[in-house]
Amino acid sequence: MEAFDHSGRVTEYLVSAIPPNIWHAEPPVGKGRSIAAIVAHLQSVRRMFAKMGRAQPVPPGFDRTDGTPKEALQALRQSREALAELFGGSLARGEARVKGMARRSVNMMVYLIQHDAHHRGQICSLSRALGHPLTRDDVMRIWGWKKLPED
């Protein structure tokens, strides 16, 4: 549970480190998603799993065309918390899986950790390609060598 929560917080931190002026910028090669669209995809997958597990309330969606970084952070936080509640509840009850989800809770959490990490890499690369490489401190926090700011 700690690793799942940390992974979600790292994604939130990365979103907070992206300059707003590149949030909706198209990739320089002309193909691919904007950073906002990548984050919308992350939220969509999380939301789908939360719906499968019957989270209440269902975390909000995020609009890739009009959504702001602040709205993205709020949506990501809500989905992280909703999923942590579902997975944590199943584990606390000694149940292998959240009812309605296709795989065991641990496998679902690992999938989501890997999914976030993959797309964090895309966001870092795109930010650099758009002329805004992350600072050394940001990279150290993403990789876990420096502490994330507290909520």
TAVENQUI-V26348 format. One record per run of one state. SS is the DSSP state (@ for helix, = for strand, . for the rest). FROM is the first residue (numbers start at 1). TO is the last residue. Records with the same first field share a line. If there is no record, write none. Layout:
SS=FROM-TO ; FROM-TO
This chain:
.=1-1 ; 18-19 ; 23-34 ; 53-68 ; 93-104 ; 130-135 ; 143-151
@=2-17 ; 20-22 ; 35-52 ; 69-92 ; 105-129 ; 136-142
